[in-house]
Amino acid sequence: MAESESYIQELFADRIGGNRYGKDTAVYKFEKIRRARQAAVEAKPDVKLIDMGVGEPDGMADPGVVNALAEQASMPQNRGYSDNGPMEFKEAVAKHMAEVYGVENLDPGREINHAVGAKNALSFLPACFINPGDAVILTTPGYPVLGTHARWYGGEVYNLPLLEENHFLPDLKSLTPEQLDKAKILLINYPNNPTGAVATRAFFEEVVDVAKANNLIVMQDAAYAALVFEGEPLSFLSIPGAKDVGIEIHSMSKSFNMTGWRLAWVCGHPLVVQAFADLKDNFDSGQFKAIQLASCYALQHPDITRETAAKYSRRLEMLADTLREAGFQAQKPKASFFLYTRAPRGIVGG
């Protein structure tokens, strides 16, 4: 150890780099994007920036939700820790899942629990299941957080590619017997980040069959579930047998322009939800009750999400048209606020 280095340099956990922590140049990819954005703003403060970095709604939460928050925040009974959350929010979720997605009979007390954002849920869940030598299956490209935490617990990550020729659905038949034997979790994400693809009922049915045949826990990241441009939103839990094999994670952030409010929910298999709740007790003390109770207003007004989806649909149609004029083979996605397309030939990285 260099004389000038603190002994603390030798004490970092291997999962974050061990004694090399702070010396490597690796940076969380979203932090790289934020730094690039800040540098661009500082370099040209008089030029309006079109930010195509981290996906984040640019609209305010609905005034009715904001007013509900102000009202709930002023109530003394909401000032304390919420722990695993007020029953009012869980009941509002159960009703919302039934009315919007056709998922009936979710038990608010046993099959629903809130999270301080979907990212927290994806971060916490591997701790419930992954031991050294276990594995998780993730689709790629995709949101990496669950895989990162699985590795931290000694697990392995198997990546399933999302290819255009398969409509950006993973080929579950490509998994080897060894992979299926070691894997405990299959993480899927539809509507998909970043491809904008949507799942079909047939695909979800296949997922249920594969999970039952191979003892997999399915975790469906449904952060963009209601932001669809054609037809009705589709929940994994609406598929017969889905609740027997897994859970779905929903978010207030994208569907209701409530990104900074940090609220999501986990619903589905009661034992998985219970494990998440027990683990969560040891990670946080719950989201502010006023935010959860104000979110009940949002859940009771799904028209907020439908209006947001219509806005993204208009924007993406214009963006796809513009990109095609510039030489891209861009197609408007069926959902989300992402547009995933190949760069034209001749484009090289800077």
Residue, then its C-alpha position, 0 to 999 in steps of 0.5 A: m500500500a502506498e504511504s499516502e494511501s489510507y488503510i481504508q483503501e484496503l477495506f472496500a468489499d470486492r463487490i464494488g471493486g475491493n482495494r481498486y475502488g475509486k481508482d478505476t474509471a468505470v462509472y454507472k452508465f446513467e451517471k455518465i449520461r448525467r455528466a455529459r448532459q451537465a457538461a453540454v449545458e455548461a459549455k453552451p448555456d444559451v442553447k436549448l438542450i434536447d435531452m435524449g439520455v435517461g428516460e424520464p417524463d418531462g411533465m408535471a404530476d397531475p394537479g389533482v395528485v399534487n393537491a392530494l399530496a398537499e392535503q395529506a402532507s398536512m395531516p399529523q397522522n401521516r408524519g411517521y414511518s410507513d414501514n410496509g405501507p398503509m392499507e389504503f394504497k394497497e387497496a387502491v392498487a388492487k382496484h387499479m389492477a382489476e379495472v385497468y389490467g383485468v387482474e382480479n382478486l389480488d389480496p391487498g394484505r398478502e399479494i401487494n406491497h409498495a416499494v420506494g421506486a421500482k429500482n429499489a424493488l429490483s435491487f432488493l429482490p435478489a437478496c431474497f433468493i440468490n446464493p453463491g452459485d445461483a443464476v438469474i436470467l435477464t434480457t439484453p439490452g435492458y435495465p441492469v440493476l437486478g443483475t448487478h445485485a445478483r452478482w453482488y450476492g455471488g450469483e451469475v447472470y445469463n443474458l438473453p438477447l432481444l433481436e428485431e427479427n423476433h420482435f424483441l422477445p427473448d428466445l426462451k428455447s435458447l436457454t441450456p439445461e445447465q442454465l435452467d438448472k442454475a437459474k432461480i429468477l427470470l426477469i422480463n420487461y414489457p413494454n420493453n426498455p429500450t426497444g418499446a416492444v410489447a409482449t403478446r399473451a402467447f409469449f406470457e403463456e410461454v413464460v408461465d410454462v417455462a417457469k413451471a417446468n424449470n422452477l423459475i420465479v418470474m419477475q415482470d418489470a411493468a414500469y411502462a405497462a399502461l403506456v401503450f398506443e394500440g389496444e389495452p394494456l396487458s399484465f403478466l398476472s392476467i395470464p392463467g397460472a402467472k401468479d403461481v410463478g411470479i410477480e409484477i413490478h409497477s411504477m407510479s413514475k412513468s405512467f403518472n409523471m411522478t418520477g421523483w416521488r419514488l413509489a412503486w408496487v410489487c404484486g403477485h405470488p404471496l410468498v414472494v411478496q412476503a419475502f420482499a416485505d420482510l427484506k424491505d423492513n431491513f432496508d428502509s422504513g417505507q415511503f412517506k405516507a402522504i405520497q402513498l395516499a396521494s397516489c391513490y388519487a392517481l390510481q383512481h384516475p387512469d385517464i391521466t395515464r391514457e392522456t400521457a400515452a397519447k402525448y408520447s404516441r404523437r411525439l414518437e410518430m413525429l420523431a420516427d418520421t423525422l429520423r426516416e427523413a434523415g436516413f434512419q430506418a426508424q419505426k414508431p414503437k407500440a409502447s413506452f417513450f423509447l425509440y430504438t433504431r439502427a444507426p445508418r451506415g457510415i455513422v461512426g462513434g466520436 
